Amino acid sequence: MTDARKRTALITGAAGDIGRAIARRLAADGHNLILLDRSPAVTAVADDFTRAGTRTEGLVADISNEASVVETVRGLFHRFSTIDILVNNAGVTLREQGRKPDALAISVDDWRTMIAINLTGTFLMCREIAPVMIRHNWGRIINISSLGGRIGSRFNGMHYSASKAGVIGLTRTLAVELGGDGVTVNVIAPGRIATEANLRTGTDPRTIETFIPVKRLGTPDEVANAVAFLATEQAAYLTGVTLDLNGGFFMG
């Protein structure tokens, strides 16, 4: 599903499975790509899209650092006339690093790291890019939250759930503020997705059978398809929406 003209999309967390899937889908719709990630692997990901014929730039950036975000975005606006689509996909779970997620075992450092990347990073990217969307009277901001932000969950910890719930609150407020400026702001809350990291930590088959009505994990491409729709003209009347992409696990 393509729009009438080519737009420029910025995706954070673009070196991961979901970020790459989102990039592939938006490239297929004809958009230019700006890919950000704290991993140097993002440059190789960008090179693959460039070789395939999509105008792409890949940058290593720390979205949790205000100075880094301001400098990065300022440089991008010198090279791209605008950023029309912002996908705040970057996120972290300390469980992947072997950290214990039990609520009373969370250190202040782990709490700050989680909030800084998952929530503050989303805020900073919105703050720096939304003004240009307002000037052009068109924009799509799509934030990636989580099932953990919709329900209490011990799997990734209280700090993870708090950060992802914060993304939902941020999205709703920004949707109210930007609704009259041609900018929509929506959030996708994926459930269990079959990324490399999730497959490595494993999911109890009984959990899938008991709690997910469609009886399987989601795929990165299914998240990407939802992003692509929210980025279109056809989604212009959708704003402030939380799309629960979880196979029926949670029906809010």
C-alpha positions in Angstrom: 0.0 0.0 0.0 1.8 3.1 -1.2 1.0 6.8 -0.9 1.0 9.2 -3.8 4.5 10.5 -3.2 7.8 9.1 -1.8 8.3 10.1 1.8 11.2 9.8 4.2 10.9 7.5 7.2 13.2 7.4 10.2 13.3 4.1 12.2 15.1 3.7 15.5 16.3 0.4 16.7 16.7 -0.4 13.0 19.4 -3.1 13.4 17.1 -5.5 15.3 14.7 -8.0 13.8 11.6 -5.8 14.1 13.4 -2.7 13.0 14.8 -4.4 9.8 11.3 -5.8 9.0 9.8 -2.3 9.3 12.5 -0.9 7.1 11.9 -3.6 4.5 8.2 -2.9 4.5 8.5 0.9 4.2 11.2 0.5 1.5 8.7 -1.7 -0.4 6.2 1.1 -0.2 8.8 3.4 -1.9 10.0 5.5 1.0 13.5 6.8 1.7 15.0 5.3 4.9 17.0 6.8 7.8 18.1 4.0 10.1 19.3 4.6 13.7 20.7 2.2 16.2 23.2 2.1 18.9 24.8 -1.0 17.3 27.3 -0.4 14.5 25.5 -3.2 12.6 23.1 -0.5 11.5 25.5 0.7 8.8 25.6 -2.8 7.2 21.8 -2.9 7.3 21.6 0.5 5.6 24.1 -0.7 2.9 21.9 -3.6 2.0 18.9 -1.3 1.4 21.1 1.1 -0.6 22.3 -1.7 -2.9 18.7 -2.7 -3.4 18.0 0.8 -4.7 16.4 2.6 -1.7 17.9 5.9 -0.6 19.1 5.0 2.8 21.3 6.4 5.5 22.4 4.4 8.6 23.7 6.1 11.7 25.0 4.9 15.1 23.2 7.1 17.7 22.3 7.0 21.4 18.7 8.1 21.5 18.8 8.2 25.3 21.3 11.1 25.2 19.8 14.5 24.5 22.9 16.0 22.9 23.3 13.0 20.6 19.7 13.2 19.4 19.8 16.9 18.8 23.1 16.7 16.9 22.0 13.6 14.9 18.6 15.1 13.9 20.1 18.4 13.0 22.5 16.8 10.7 19.8 14.7 9.1 17.7 17.8 8.3 20.7 19.2 6.4 20.7 16.1 4.1 17.0 15.3 3.9 14.4 18.0 3.3 12.1 16.5 5.8 11.3 13.5 7.9 7.7 12.5 7.3 7.4 9.2 9.2 9.0 8.6 12.6 9.0 5.0 14.0 10.2 4.9 17.5 11.1 1.2 17.7 14.3 1.3 19.8 14.0 -0.5 23.1 15.8 -2.7 25.6 15.1 -5.4 28.1 17.7 -6.1 30.6 16.5 -9.7 30.9 18.5 -10.3 27.7 21.6 -9.5 29.7 20.8 -11.9 32.4 19.5 -9.3 34.9 17.0 -10.4 37.4 13.6 -8.7 36.7 11.9 -9.2 40.0 10.4 -5.9 41.1 12.3 -5.7 44.5 15.6 -6.7 42.9 15.7 -3.9 40.3 18.6 -1.5 40.9 18.3 2.2 40.4 20.9 2.0 37.5 18.8 -0.6 35.7 15.7 1.4 36.2 17.3 4.6 34.8 18.7 2.7 31.8 15.4 1.2 30.9 13.5 4.5 31.2 16.2 6.4 29.3 16.2 4.2 26.3 12.5 3.0 26.1 10.8 6.2 27.2 13.1 9.2 27.2 14.5 8.2 23.8 11.0 8.2 22.3 10.3 11.6 23.8 13.5 13.1 22.5 12.9 11.9 19.0 9.4 13.2 18.9 10.4 16.5 20.3 13.1 17.1 17.7 11.2 15.8 14.6 7.5 16.8 15.2 8.1 20.6 14.7 9.1 19.9 11.1 6.1 17.7 10.5 3.9 20.5 11.9 5.5 23.0 9.5 4.6 20.7 6.6 1.2 19.9 8.0 1.8 16.2 7.5 3.4 13.6 9.6 3.1 10.1 11.1 4.6 9.2 14.4 4.4 5.5 15.3 5.7 4.4 18.7 6.4 0.8 19.6 5.3 -0.1 23.1 4.6 -3.7 24.3 2.1 -6.0 25.8 4.1 -5.4 29.0 3.0 -1.8 28.9 -0.7 -2.9 28.8 -0.7 -5.5 31.5 1.5 -6.2 34.6 4.2 -8.7 33.7 7.1 -10.2 35.6 8.8 -11.5 32.4 10.8 -8.3 31.6 10.3 -6.6 34.9 8.5 -3.6 36.5 10.9 -1.1 35.0 10.2 -2.4 31.4 6.4 -2.4 31.9 6.6 1.2 33.4 8.7 2.4 30.5 6.4 0.9 27.9 3.2 2.1 29.6 4.8 5.6 29.6 5.2 5.4 25.8 1.4 4.9 25.6 0.7 7.9 27.8 3.2 10.0 25.8 1.5 8.9 22.5 -2.0 9.8 23.6 -1.0 13.3 24.8 1.0 14.0 21.7 -1.9 12.9 19.6 -4.1 15.5 21.3 -1.6 18.2 20.8 -0.7 17.5 17.2 -4.1 16.4 15.9 -4.9 19.8 14.3 -1.5 20.0 12.6 -1.9 17.1 10.2 0.3 14.8 12.3 -1.1 11.5 13.7 0.5 9.8 16.6 -0.2 6.1 17.3 1.3 3.3 19.2 1.7 -0.5 18.5 1.9 -2.8 21.5 3.2 -6.1 20.3 2.8 -9.3 22.3 5.3 -12.2 22.0 7.1 -11.8 18.6 9.4 -14.4 17.2 12.6 -12.3 17.2 16.0 -13.9 17.6 16.2 -12.6 21.2 12.8 -14.0 22.1 13.4 -17.3 20.5 16.7 -17.5 22.4 15.1 -16.9 25.8 12.3 -19.3 24.9 8.5 -19.4 25.3 6.7 -22.2 27.1 4.5 -24.0 24.6 1.8 -24.2 27.2 1.8 -20.4 27.4 1.1 -20.2 23.7 -1.6 -22.8 23.8 -3.3 -21.4 26.8 -3.0 -17.6 26.5 -2.7 -16.8 22.7 -5.9 -17.6 20.9 -4.2 -17.8 17.5 -1.9 -20.4 18.9 1.4 -19.0 17.7 3.9 -16.2 18.1 3.7 -13.1 16.0 6.3 -12.2 13.4 8.4 -9.1 12.8 6.7 -8.7 9.4 3.3 -8.5 11.1 4.5 -5.6 13.2 6.0 -4.0 10.1 2.6 -4.4 8.2 0.9 -2.5 11.0 3.4 0.2 11.0 3.1 0.6 7.2 -0.7 1.0 7.4 -0.4 3.7 10.1 2.0 5.5 7.9 -0.4 5.9 5.0 -2.9 8.5 4.0 -5.6 5.9 4.6 -4.9 6.1 8.3 -5.3 9.8 8.5 -8.3 9.6 10.9 -6.5 7.3 13.3 -4.6 9.0 16.1 -4.0 8.3 19.7 -4.8 4.6 19.1 -3.0 1.7 20.8 -3.0 -1.2 18.4 -2.7 -4.4 20.4 -0.8 -6.8 18.2 -0.7 -9.9 20.3 -2.8 -12.7 18.7 -5.7 -12.1 21.2 -3.6 -12.5 24.3 -4.9 -9.1 25.6 -8.1 -7.5 24.3 -8.2 -4.0 25.7 
